[in-house]
Amino acid sequence: MDDFNVETAAEEAIAELLPSKSRKVYENSYEDFITWCKQMKVSDDISEKVFLAYFNEKSKTVRASTLWANYSMLKSMVIIKNNVDISQMMAPDDQFLMVKVALIMGVPGACRGNELLQLSINDVTDLGSSLLVRIKNTKNGIERTFVAENSSKSCIDFMKLCRQYMALR
């Protein structure tokens, strides 16, 4: 018991929070973020604005699915390393509603940017608990559909956000 070190025990416990097979990928995602923060001369205060700027920048070079994976890994790492919970940060709807809806539609539908741009209200059918989305103008010319719905793992009401956006259109 004399050799017990709280710091070491805490570090070991934290290390166990990450998936062992992909721990290095998580750490690389975090290091990329920290490097970007240093390049942009971001202070040590990791805020919602910092994440929005970072992911906005990343969205110019990576696909939505990659962006989502990076978000998921970075979220875990920032909670562990900085004790900051990204999921508790909320971008205000009056400024970011369109971006939120683009993510809600783009991620489950694996949509390309051009497909999202060409998507209209008429391509979305409200089924009550979900939305049926029809993508007509695809890169390969084959129409496809997908369903967007709320996630049991999230406290965000995705359908409410989509309906709010559609009402404005």
ZINOR-V895743 format. One record per run of one state. SS is the DSSP state (2 for helix, 1 for strand, 0 for the rest). FROM is the first residue (numbers start at 1). LEN is the number of residues. Records with the same first field share a line. If there is no record, write none. Layout:
SS = FROM-LEN  FROM-LEN
//
This chain:
0 = 1-5  16-7  40-8  59-5  83-3  89-4  109-4  119-2  127-3  136-8  150-8  169-1
2 = 6-10  23-17  48-11  64-19  86-3  93-16  113-6  121-3  158-11
1 = 124-3  130-6  144-6
//
